Amino acid sequence: MPRWLAWYLSYDLAGKEKRERRQQRALNFVALGGSLSASSYVIVYLLFDWGLWPSALGAAINALILISLPFIRKRSRTWTFFAGAIVVSLNLVFLTYLIGISSGIYLLLFIVPGAVMLIFGPASTDLLAIAFATSLAGAIFCTVFVSEPALSAANHDGLQKGLMITSIVSVLALVVFPAYLGFLRAERAESALEAEHARSEALLYNLLPTEIAARLKDAPDQTIADSLDHTAILFADIVNFTPRSARMAPEALVEFLNRIFSTFDELATKHGLEKIKTIGDAYMVAAGLPHPIDRPVHRVAEMAFDMLDALRALSDEIGEAIDIRIGLHAGPVVAGVIGHQKLFYDVWGDTVNTASRMESHGQPGRIQVTAAAREALKDAYDFEPRGAVEIKGIGRLETWWLTARGAPIADA
């Protein structure tokens, strides 16, 4: 593309917001295309017969007005509309009077409203209405009051047919092409919205359990709160995380946690569990929610052993011991979604508090369970009694260490 052409088509685009830049670009293209079209009429008139010089002059005036519109727009929106829509329309009526109704010059009036909408936007209803009224009035005037050409040199059948065909082609081109661009832009915008919607959907389903996300979409104003009787809760916490984090760079710390918790996420998916949250270096996962599943306590027990195995492998890889405390408890909970921003699916109840205490009162590299969890697991796992542990807010609880796993449970 020639440098001057690129300069003209990009004139006054810099520094404008997206909508204004789009309208300015449309003006630049329409102005250039209209000016070239008007200039071609000038050449045709003069080559055909010098007696058509008045019509050539009128077409030249339109060409000059159109090519100047981007520069006028920079100074005045109103004068841009007046020159580009009103003056050009009146000049087309005058050219129809000179050349005759059979030339079809008046058909070019129908381009004006579409060009106004493209350049000024559909929100400029006042300008669009004026342009439509002017074009309609001009077309009616030509149809009613103009017949034979005022210039005798234009009274030629070949010229009239040629101009009519050219006018029809020009109208079709300058109406269909912007319409095509408009529909293309709408299709792209719709595709972008669909892609954004898909991303939002994926984010929602990543933040919330699938079933809960679907319920929230179906009834966004409804409170989501469920009472679930048969659940199992697991808490895990990285031992000596605070001193470790103090000596790590921020990027290394985040990468360290992300690697561990991403592994835990994969294990939760493997065992059909629902990750609830991470808080600092603590990880919480549950079985039996948002809907009941078979053998929830066995599932969290299997995950607990897998978590220990995964951290042993990671410790061997990095040459530094990484230990976690794990606590399990089983029982009823209340689960639901809280907040209107940054929606959060959480669980509450004594079962949650007790599972948390099992972790915090545990020992590195060991899995501490309550009597309720042991009762569910006793036929398939090995235990070591720990004895009674004083738990703040709960009292003395008999607890056990879960020491050996049973046969793997079947997939859900």
Phi and psi in degrees as a GROMACS rama.xvg file:
@    title "Ramachandran Plot"
@    xaxis  label "Phi"
@    yaxis  label "Psi"
@TYPE xy
-57.8535  148.742  PRO-2
-62.1167  -39.1243  ARG-3
-65.6643  -35.9572  TRP-4
-69.1355  -43.1784  LEU-5
-61.5285  -39.4538  ALA-6
-62.8337  -43.5742  TRP-7
-66.3249  -45.7689  TYR-8
-68.2176  -23.8104  LEU-9
-102.83  11.7145  SER-10
-61.937  131.941  TYR-11
61.7736  28.4265  ASP-12
-89.1033  -28.5035  LEU-13
-64.4583  138.078  ALA-14
82.215  2.12497  GLY-15
-99.0513  149.777  LYS-16
-72.4789  166.898  GLU-17
-54.786  -46.1319  LYS-18
-66.1882  -44.2894  ARG-19
-65.1632  -37.5351  GLU-20
-65.3798  -38.9293  ARG-21
-64.7317  -41.9256  ARG-22
-67.4798  -38.872  GLN-23
-65.6075  -41.3009  GLN-24
-63.4863  -40.8289  ARG-25
-61.1861  -42.2542  ALA-26
-61.0816  -45.0794  LEU-27
-60.9946  -42.9927  ASN-28
-68.8345  -45.3543  PHE-29
-63.9229  -42.2615  VAL-30
-62.5109  -44.459  ALA-31
-66.4463  -46.423  LEU-32
-63.2266  -43.4963  GLY-33
-65.066  -39.259  GLY-34
-65.7796  -42.1726  SER-35
-64.2808  -39.1316  LEU-36
-63.9364  -45.9636  SER-37
-63.5332  -37.9021  ALA-38
-64.7496  -35.0554  SER-39
-65.4604  -34.0013  SER-40
-65.363  -40.002  TYR-41
-56.8954  -47.0349  VAL-42
-63.8538  -43.1345  ILE-43
-61.7376  -45.9059  VAL-44
-60.5346  -47.3576  TYR-45
-71.4774  -35.4319  LEU-46
-71.3937  -31.5352  LEU-47
-74.1604  -48.3756  PHE-48
-165.393  128.406  ASP-49
-62.7518  -17.7541  TRP-50
-68.0787  -11.3363  GLY-51
-92.7008  17.0266  LEU-52
-58.5914  -32.8814  TRP-53
-62.2398  -40.0968  PRO-54
-70.0151  -34.6079  SER-55
-63.8394  -38.6888  ALA-56
-64.8121  -43.1185  LEU-57
-62.2446  -42.8315  GLY-58
-66.07  -36.3374  ALA-59
-65.4375  -38.3694  ALA-60
-61.8183  -44.248  ILE-61
-60.8879  -41.406  ASN-62
-61.428  -42.9512  ALA-63
-66.8923  -41.5935  LEU-64
-61.6363  -47.1903  ILE-65
-64.632  -43.7251  LEU-66
-67.6303  -19.9788  ILE-67
-89.8808  -9.60432  SER-68
-57.8821  -41.8233  LEU-69
-59.4318  -34.621  PRO-70
-75.85  -34.5806  PHE-71
-67.959  -39.5474  ILE-72
-59.7506  -33.7354  ARG-73
-63.9743  -24.7531  LYS-74
-104.215  -34.0812  ARG-75
-155.123  120.875  SER-76
-68.9683  -39.743  ARG-77
-64.2196  -46.4615  THR-78
-67.6923  -29.6262  TRP-79
-62.8996  -45.6103  THR-80
-65.2764  -44.4164  PHE-81
-61.6616  -47.0847  PHE-82
-70.5104  -45.8242  ALA-83
-76.3535  -30.1962  GLY-84
-103.692  -53.2792  ALA-85
-74.9603  -54.8647  ILE-86
-63.0518  -45.3657  VAL-87
-62.6345  -40.1719  VAL-88
-63.3316  -45.1597  SER-89
-62.8718  -37.184  LEU-90
-67.2789  -35.0412  ASN-91
-65.4521  -37.3884  LEU-92
-63.1743  -43.0638  VAL-93
-63.2968  -41.7097  PHE-94
-64.9613  -36.3719  LEU-95
-63.6695  -39.4131  THR-96
-61.7378  -40.7925  TYR-97
-71.8985  -41.4606  LEU-98
-94.715  -24.7635  ILE-99
106.277  155.485  GLY-100
-65.9584  -29.2141  ILE-101
-70.0032  -13.1087  SER-102
-73.972  -21.7867  SER-103
74.6275  10.5558  GLY-104
-57.9796  -35.2412  ILE-105
-63.5866  -22.1276  TYR-106
-61.968  -25.8235  LEU-107
-64.8394  -17.1975  LEU-108
-60.8633  -29.4365  LEU-109
-71.6979  -12.7575  PHE-110
-75.5083  -29.6774  ILE-111
-59.542  -50.9717  VAL-112
-59.5351  -40.0368  PRO-113
-63.6308  -40.3317  GLY-114
-65.151  -38.8727  ALA-115
-62.7472  -44.0799  VAL-116
-64.5106  -38.5978  MET-117
-67.2413  -38.8466  LEU-118
-85.292  -40.9575  ILE-119
-100.731  -11.3704  PHE-120
92.0565  151.383  GLY-121
-65.585  -17.1427  PRO-122
-73.8912  -17.7027  ALA-123
-83.6536  65.4509  SER-124
-65.8935  -30.6385  THR-125
-65.6879  -46.2641  ASP-126
-66.5209  -39.0124  LEU-127
-64.352  -40.6497  LEU-128
-65.0832  -42.6887  ALA-129
-64.113  -44.5464  ILE-130
-63.1698  -41.8964  ALA-131
-63.8383  -45.5987  PHE-132
-63.6534  -41.9898  ALA-133
-63.7209  -45.8521  THR-134
-64.7386  -42.7145  SER-135
-64.8243  -44.898  LEU-136
-62.8069  -41.2663  ALA-137
-64.4309  -42.172  GLY-138
-66.1729  -40.9873  ALA-139
-65.0742  -42.7812  ILE-140
-58.6254  -46.6512  PHE-141
-63.4234  -40.713  CYS-142
-66.1943  -38.0074  THR-143
-84.5033  -42.9738  VAL-144
-106.569  -12.8784  PHE-145
-109.034  133.55  VAL-146
-134.278  -85.8339  SER-147
-78.1486  152.506  GLU-148
-67.6217  143.104  PRO-149
-73.1864  -26.8833  ALA-150
-93.9988  122.518  LEU-151
-63.5922  -29.7273  SER-152
-66.079  -20.1745  ALA-153
-85.7635  -5.46902  ALA-154
-83.2102  67.5255  ASN-155
-136.972  126.155  HIS-156
-60.8732  -42.3009  ASP-157
-63.4839  -41.3267  GLY-158
-64.7365  -44.6112  LEU-159
-61.7025  -44.7981  GLN-160
-66.9129  -40.5582  LYS-161
-62.17  -43.7963  GLY-162
-66.7427  -37.8111  LEU-163
-62.9105  -46.0783  MET-164
-62.15  -43.1419  ILE-165
-62.1549  -41.1469  THR-166
-64.635  -42.8349  SER-167
-62.5895  -45.9515  ILE-168
-62.6031  -41.4513  VAL-169
-63.0427  -43.997  SER-170
-63.618  -46.7922  VAL-171
-60.889  -44.1498  LEU-172
-65.1446  -44.6522  ALA-173
-82.1293  -7.80456  LEU-174
-99.2087  -46.5701  VAL-175
-69.0163  -41.2201  VAL-176
-63.0053  -49.7855  PHE-177
-61.249  -36.7375  PRO-178
-63.0018  -40.7374  ALA-179
-61.2395  -44.431  TYR-180
-62.4214  -39.5882  LEU-181
-63.4649  -46.037  GLY-182
-66.3456  -36.7538  PHE-183
-63.581  -43.0046  LEU-184
-64.6233  -40.2812  ARG-185
-64.2709  -40.7974  ALA-186
-62.8133  -42.9402  GLU-187
-65.6794  -41.2195  ARG-188
-63.5447  -40.6653  ALA-189
-65.1662  -40.7545  GLU-190
-63.7192  -40.3276  SER-191
-64.572  -39.8701  ALA-192
-65.3638  -40.7634  LEU-193
-64.0905  -40.8268  GLU-194
-65.1022  -40.7469  ALA-195
-66.4448  -38.5722  GLU-196
-63.155  -41.4035  HIS-197
-63.463  -39.6648  ALA-198
-64.9515  -40.1398  ARG-199
-65.0314  -40.5377  SER-200
-61.7955  -45.3868  GLU-201
-62.2835  -40.2381  ALA-202
-65.2697  -42.9878  LEU-203
-60.9068  -45.4353  LEU-204
-72.0717  -18.7406  TYR-205
-80.299  -31.4347  ASN-206
-82.4205  -31.4487  LEU-207
-124.259  154.044  LEU-208
-57.2824  146.648  PRO-209
-53.8305  -47.0245  THR-210
-63.1272  -40.4387  GLU-211
-68.8622  -41.2667  ILE-212
-61.4509  -41.0133  ALA-213
-64.1277  -42.0542  ALA-214
-64.5601  -38.4011  ARG-215
-66.6351  -37.7277  LEU-216
-67.5138  -40.9654  LYS-217
-70.0767  -35.0323  ASP-218
-139.459  77.0615  ALA-219
-63.2053  -23.0251  PRO-220
-93.5259  -4.50999  ASP-221
-84.158  137.123  GLN-222
-72.9447  128.333  THR-223
-100.675  110.555  ILE-224
-148.064  122.5  ALA-225
-125.074  141.007  ASP-226
-102.193  120.553  SER-227
-121.48  123.245  LEU-228
-85.8195  -31.3594  ASP-229
-118.045  87.7065  HIS-230
-130.704  165.619  THR-231
-134.886  135.109  ALA-232
-117.44  135.455  ILE-233
-122.656  130.632  LEU-234
-116.942  139.256  PHE-235
-135.294  143.867  ALA-236
-140.265  135.511  ASP-237
-75.2971  127.643  ILE-238
-76.2222  139.486  VAL-239
56.5913  36.6573  ASN-240
-71.1014  -38.672  PHE-241
-59.7012  -51.4739  THR-242
-64.953  -32.4325  PRO-243
-64.4218  -44.7197  ARG-244
-65.971  -29.1267  SER-245
-66.1979  -26.2603  ALA-246
-103.436  6.91288  ARG-247
-106.313  145.1  MET-248
-67.9401  152.997  ALA-249
-53.6654  -45.076  PRO-250
-63.9817  -41.0647  GLU-251
-67.0055  -36.8587  ALA-252
-64.5061  -47.2688  LEU-253
-64.1592  -41.2406  VAL-254
-63.359  -38.8219  GLU-255
-61.8219  -51.1379  PHE-256
-64.9514  -40.9713  LEU-257
-63.0672  -38.6819  ASN-258
-65.6684  -44.287  ARG-259
-66.1538  -49.8203  ILE-260
-71.3865  -30.4652  PHE-261
-65.2256  -38.1216  SER-262
-63.4765  -42.6344  THR-263
-63.19  -38.3337  PHE-264
-59.9631  -42.9945  ASP-265
-63.4446  -38.6911  GLU-266
-66.9376  -38.3053  LEU-267
-61.5485  -42.6897  ALA-268
-63.9539  -41.6417  THR-269
-58.1976  -40.09  LYS-270
-97.2527  7.71784  HIS-271
70.0627  35.0838  GLY-272
-103.702  166.435  LEU-273
-113.129  114.516  GLU-274
-68.4301  129.92  LYS-275
-94.604  -52.004  ILE-276
-172.303  166.553  LYS-277
-120.748  138.933  THR-278
-128.136  104.323  ILE-279
63.4216  -115.808  GLY-280
-103.178  14.0296  ASP-281
-102.121  146.494  ALA-282
-129.136  133.181  TYR-283
-126.068  132.079  MET-284
-139.511  153.999  VAL-285
-138.008  153.848  ALA-286
-122.082  143.126  ALA-287
94.5734  13.6805  GLY-288
-149.28  150.748  LEU-289
-77.5266  -3.29362  PRO-290
-134.656  153.924  HIS-291
-61.9945  147.257  PRO-292
-135.948  165.043  ILE-293
-75.606  144.891  ASP-294
47.5114  57.4396  ARG-295
-62.0692  -38.9736  PRO-296
-68.3472  -38.5088  VAL-297
-61.9024  -36.6718  HIS-298
-64.5344  -46.7064  ARG-299
-69.9521  -30.5285  VAL-300
-64.7402  -44.1083  ALA-301
-61.8925  -40.3433  GLU-302
-65.3122  -38.9326  MET-303
-58.3188  -45.7321  ALA-304
-65.1597  -39.2118  PHE-305
-64.7769  -36.568  ASP-306
-62.2552  -44.0422  MET-307
-63.6243  -41.7239  LEU-308
-62.9559  -42.3046  ASP-309
-63.3467  -40.5561  ALA-310
-73.0736  -30.4326  LEU-311
-63.7648  -42.5974  ARG-312
-64.0584  -41.6777  ALA-313
-66.2872  -39.0868  LEU-314
-60.8863  -43.2214  SER-315
-63.5736  -36.0275  ASP-316
-68.4757  -44.1207  GLU-317
-93.0976  -7.25535  ILE-318
72.4985  26.9544  GLY-319
-146.927  132.836  GLU-320
-69.4672  133.451  ALA-321
-123.907  117.788  ILE-322
-116.608  152.381  ASP-323
-133.062  153.683  ILE-324
-100.275  140.149  ARG-325
-129.125  136.049  ILE-326
-128.107  140.295  GLY-327
-127.234  145.159  LEU-328
-152.262  156.057  HIS-329
-129.243  144.785  ALA-330
158.752  -169.837  GLY-331
-80.465  150.279  PRO-332
-142.106  166.258  VAL-333
-111.05  131.38  VAL-334
-126.391  146.101  ALA-335
-174.034  179.797  GLY-336
-106.972  131.825  VAL-337
-121.812  151.251  ILE-338
90.846  156.655  GLY-339
-108.132  -23.6361  HIS-340
-117.706  144.307  GLN-341
51.3772  58.628  LYS-342
-50.6528  143.741  LEU-343
-140.695  123.829  PHE-344
-92.7366  122.911  TYR-345
-138.572  168.548  ASP-346
-129.45  149.493  VAL-347
-137.379  162.642  TRP-348
129.747  171.213  GLY-349
-60.9929  -31.5401  ASP-350
-60.8742  -42.8358  THR-351
-65.4324  -46.9121  VAL-352
-61.6633  -41.1719  ASN-353
-67.5085  -41.7978  THR-354
-60.8925  -39.8667  ALA-355
-62.91  -40.8578  SER-356
-67.9752  -33.2881  ARG-357
-60.3323  -37.6583  MET-358
-71.6154  -51.037  GLU-359
-65.8057  -26.4875  SER-360
-98.8839  12.9057  HIS-361
-88.5065  -165.789  GLY-362
-128.878  152.015  GLN-363
-57.2417  135.126  PRO-364
74.9408  12.1604  GLY-365
-127.599  157.777  ARG-366
-113.783  114.368  ILE-367
-100.892  133.67  GLN-368
-130.158  158.438  VAL-369
-89.7371  175.738  THR-370
-62.6402  -37.1716  ALA-371
-64.7623  -42.1819  ALA-372
-67.902  -40.973  ALA-373
-63.0043  -39.1732  ARG-374
-59.9027  -39.5826  GLU-375
-73.8249  -25.6201  ALA-376
-104.716  -7.66614  LEU-377
-61.2994  -25.5459  LYS-378
-82.5489  -10.7886  ASP-379
-128.564  -5.46985  ALA-380
-132.849  160.098  TYR-381
-101.496  144.948  ASP-382
-131.687  158.604  PHE-383
-127.652  120.178  GLU-384
-62.5193  136.738  PRO-385
-101.342  -29.7381  ARG-386
102.33  -169.814  GLY-387
-79.8737  137.255  ALA-388
-123.433  132.934  VAL-389
-80.4293  118.562  GLU-390
-112.609  122.722  ILE-391
-61.5747  130.447  LYS-392
83.9564  -9.77164  GLY-393
-121.342  -40.7452  ILE-394
109.46  -158.548  GLY-395
-85.5205  130.507  ARG-396
-125.571  137.631  LEU-397
-78.7854  127.29  GLU-398
-129.59  163.304  THR-399
-136.207  154.793  TRP-400
-92.5242  129.084  TRP-401
-83.6486  114.722  LEU-402
-109.111  -28.2929  THR-403
-145.637  141.721  ALA-404
-88.588  157.816  ARG-405
-94.9832  -160.585  GLY-406
-68.2229  143.72  ALA-407
-58.1372  140.159  PRO-408
-79.3612  157.23  ILE-409
-72.3431  154.382  ALA-410
-65.1434  149.929  ASP-411
